Amino acid sequence: MADQTEQDRAPTGPLSLAISNAIVGMLREYTGRGPTKARTTIRENVVVVILEQTLTKGEQSLVSKGRSDKVIEIRHEFQNAMRDESSAKVAELTGREVIAFLSANHIDPDIGAEIFLLDGPPFDNGSR
């Protein structure tokens, strides 16, 4: 389940939480394990999902053996595979088209970021 901060309980709180949960669920589906923490921030037409503790046990093993580069490479492949599905879900939830998607991972600390650029600010109710 995604974390929810005071700021996230503002008007976009339910939307932020829905996006966090959707992205965590997709990562769980694709990798077999979802992040333990997620936080979505929405500013105008930018949606940023910060994910913590994302690495699977196998990826953690590779990191401990000095193979962080391979983990980043594998994560990049997962993110490319998820690009269309995650963008479609964010578009559905925000009522806006996703015009760009960026993704990055960091090994230590174990953090990922999914960034969606929308064609405008999300609709208030999260739907068209």
BAVEX-89582 format. One record per residue: residue in one letter; x, y, z of N, C-alpha, C in turn. Coordinates in steps of 0.1 Angstrom, whole numbers, padded with zeros to 4 digits, always signed. Example, Ala and Ser with C-alpha at 12.3 -4.5 7.8 and 13.67 -1.06 7.14 Angstrom:
! BAVEX-89582
A+0132-0057+0078+0123-0045+0078+0132-0033+0078;S+0128-0022+0071+0137-0011+0071+0129+0000+0079;
END
This chain:
! BAVEX-89582
M+0009-0012+0000+0000+0000+0000+0009+0012+0000;A+0005+0022-0007+0013+0034-0008+0011+0043+0004;D+0022+0050+0007+0022+0060+0018+0014+0072+0014;Q+0008+0079+0024+0001+0092+0020+0006+0102+0030;T+0011+0113+0025+0016+0124+0034+0005+0134+0036;E+0008+0144+0045-0002+0155+0047-0004+0162+0034;Q+0006+0165+0027+0005+0172+0014-0004+0165+0004;D-0003+0151+0004-0010+0143-0005-0025+0143-0002;R-0029+0147+0010-0043+0147+0014-0050+0160+0010;A-0042+0168+0003-0048+0181-0003-0057+0176-0014;P-0063+0186-0022-0073+0182-0032-0069+0171-0041;T-0056+0169-0045-0052+0158-0053-0049+0145-0046;G-0051+0145-0033-0048+0133-0024-0053+0120-0030;P-0066+0119-0032-0072+0107-0037-0066+0103-0051;L-0064+0113-0059-0058+0110-0072-0043+0105-0071;S-0036+0112-0062-0022+0108-0060-0021+0094-0054;L-0029+0091-0045-0030+0077-0039-0033+0067-0050;A-0043+0070-0058-0047+0061-0069-0036+0058-0079;I-0029+0069-0082-0017+0067-0091-0006+0059-0085;S-0003+0062-0072+0007+0054-0065+0004+0039-0065;N-0009+0036-0061-0013+0022-0060-0013+0016-0074;A-0016+0023-0084-0016+0017-0098-0002+0013-0102;I+0007+0022-0100+0021+0020-0104+0027+0009-0095;V+0025+0009-0082+0030-0002-0074+0024-0015-0078;G+0011-0016-0081+0005-0028-0086+0011-0033-0099;M+0014-0024-0108+0020-0028-0121+0034-0033-0119;L+0042-0027-0110+0056-0032-0108+0055-0046-0101;R+0045-0048-0092+0044-0061-0086+0041-0071-0097;E+0032-0068-0106+0028-0077-0117+0040-0080-0126;Y+0048-0070-0129+0059-0072-0139+0071-0078-0132;T+0074-0075-0120+0086-0079-0113+0084-0090-0103;G+0072-0092-0099+0070-0102-0088+0070-0096-0074;R+0074-0083-0073+0074-0077-0060+0073-0062-0063;G+0064-0056-0055+0062-0041-0057+0071-0034-0046;P+0073-0021-0048+0080-0013-0039+0072-0013-0025;T+0079-0010-0014+0072-0010-0002+0067+0004+0002;K+0071+0014-0006+0067+0028-0004+0065+0035-0017;A+0055+0043-0018+0053+0051-0030+0047+0064-0026;R+0051+0074-0033+0045+0088-0031+0044+0095-0044;T+0032+0100-0047+0029+0107-0060+0027+0121-0057;T+0034+0130-0065+0033+0144-0064+0028+0149-0077;I+0018+0158-0077+0012+0163-0089+0014+0178-0088;R+0021+0184-0098+0023+0198-0099+0019+0202-0113;E+0008+0210-0115+0004+0214-0128+0002+0202-0137;N+0010+0201-0147+0009+0189-0157+0020+0179-0155;V+0026+0179-0143+0037+0169-0141+0033+0160-0129;V+0034+0147-0132+0031+0137-0122+0044+0129-0119;V+0048+0129-0106+0061+0123-0102+0057+0112-0092;V+0061+0100-0095+0059+0089-0086+0073+0084-0081;I+0075+0086-0068+0088+0082-0061+0085+0068-0055;L+0093+0059-0058+0092+0045-0053+0104+0041-0044;E+0101+0035-0033+0112+0031-0024+0112+0016-0022;Q+0124+0011-0020+0126-0004-0017+0119-0012-0028;T+0125-0010-0040+0119-0016-0052+0126-0029-0056;L+0138-0032-0052+0146-0043-0057+0140-0056-0052;T+0140-0066-0061+0136-0080-0058+0148-0086-0051;K+0146-0098-0045+0156-0105-0038+0168-0108-0048;G+0164-0112-0060+0174-0115-0070+0182-0103-0074;E+0176-0092-0075+0183-0079-0079+0192-0075-0067;Q+0187-0077-0055+0196-0074-0043+0208-0083-0043;S+0206-0095-0047+0218-0104-0048+0228-0100-0058;L+0223-0095-0070+0232-0090-0080+0239-0078-0075;V+0232-0069-0068+0239-0057-0063+0250-0061-0053;S+0247-0070-0044+0257-0074-0034+0269-0081-0041;K+0268-0086-0053+0279-0091-0061+0285-0081-0070;G+0282-0069-0069+0288-0058-0077+0282-0057-0091;R+0270-0062-0093+0264-0061-0106+0253-0051-0107;S+0254-0040-0101+0244-0029-0101+0241-0025-0115;D+0250-0025-0124+0248-0021-0138+0238-0030-0144;K+0238-0043-0141+0229-0053-0147+0215-0050-0141;V+0214-0047-0128+0201-0044-0122+0195-0031-0129;I+0202-0021-0131+0197-0009-0138+0193-0012-0152;E+0200-0021-0159+0197-0025-0172+0183-0033-0172;I+0182-0042-0163+0170-0050-0162+0158-0041-0158;R+0160-0031-0149+0149-0022-0145+0145-0013-0157;H+0155-0009-0165+0152-0002-0177+0143-0010-0187;E+0146-0022-0188+0138-0031-0197+0123-0032-0191;F+0122-0034-0178+0108-0035-0172+0101-0021-0175;Q+0108-0010-0173+0101+0003-0175+0097+0005-0190;N+0105+0000-0199+0101+0001-0213+0089-0008-0216;A+0089-0020-0210+0077-0029-0211+0065-0023-0205;M+0066-0015-0194+0054-0010-0187+0050+0004-0193;R+0058+0010-0201+0056+0024-0206+0041+0026-0211;D+0037+0018-0220+0023+0020-0225+0012+0018-0215;E+0014+0007-0207+0003+0004-0197+0003+0015-0186;S+0015+0019-0181+0015+0028-0170+0010+0042-0175;S+0014+0046-0187+0009+0059-0193-0006+0058-0195;A-0011+0047-0200-0026+0046-0202-0033+0047-0189;K-0028+0041-0178-0034+0042-0165-0034+0056-0159;V-0023+0063-0160-0022+0076-0156-0031+0085-0164;A-0032+0083-0177-0041+0091-0185-0056+0088-0181;E-0059+0076-0178-0073+0072-0173-0076+0079-0160;L-0067+0079-0151-0069+0084-0137-0069+0100-0137;T-0061+0106-0146-0060+0121-0146-0070+0127-0156;G-0075+0119-0165-0083+0125-0176-0075+0133-0186;R-0062+0131-0186-0053+0138-0195-0045+0128-0203;E-0040+0132-0215-0031+0124-0223-0017+0126-0217;V-0010+0114-0216+0004+0115-0212+0012+0117-0225;I+0020+0128-0225+0027+0132-0237+0042+0128-0236;A+0046+0125-0224+0060+0120-0222+0061+0112-0209;F+0070+0102-0209+0072+0093-0198+0087+0092-0196;L+0092+0095-0184+0106+0093-0180+0107+0084-0168;S+0117+0076-0167+0119+0067-0156+0133+0065-0152;A+0136+0064-0139+0150+0063-0135+0150+0054-0122;N+0162+0048-0120+0164+0040-0108+0177+0044-0101;H+0178+0042-0088+0190+0045-0081+0191+0033-0072;I+0203+0027-0070+0205+0015-0063+0207+0017-0048;D+0215+0027-0044+0218+0029-0029+0217+0044-0026;P+0205+0048-0021+0194+0041-0016+0185+0035-0028;D+0178+0025-0025+0169+0018-0035+0157+0027-0037;I+0157+0035-0048+0147+0045-0051+0145+0045-0066;G+0132+0046-0070+0129+0047-0084+0120+0060-0086;A+0120+0065-0098+0111+0076-0101+0104+0074-0115;E+0091+0075-0115+0084+0075-0127+0078+0089-0129;I+0080+0095-0141+0076+0109-0143+0067+0109-0156;F+0055+0114-0154+0046+0115-0165+0043+0130-0168;L+0045+0134-0180+0041+0148-0184+0028+0147-0191;L+0018+0155-0186+0005+0154-0192+0002+0166-0201;D-0008+0165-0209-0011+0176-0219-0019+0188-0212;G-0020+0187-0199-0026+0197-0191-0028+0193-0177;P-0032+0201-0168-0034+0197-0154-0045+0186-0153;P-0044+0177-0143-0055+0167-0142-0068+0173-0139;F-0079+0167-0144-0092+0171-0141-0095+0169-0126;D-0103+0177-0119-0105+0177-0105-0110+0163-0100;N-0119+0157-0108-0124+0144-0103-0116+0132-0109;G-0105+0135-0116-0097+0124-0121-0103+0117-0133;S-0114+0122-0139-0120+0115-0150-0125+0126-0160;R-0127+0122-0172-0133+0131-0182-0148+0132-0180;
END
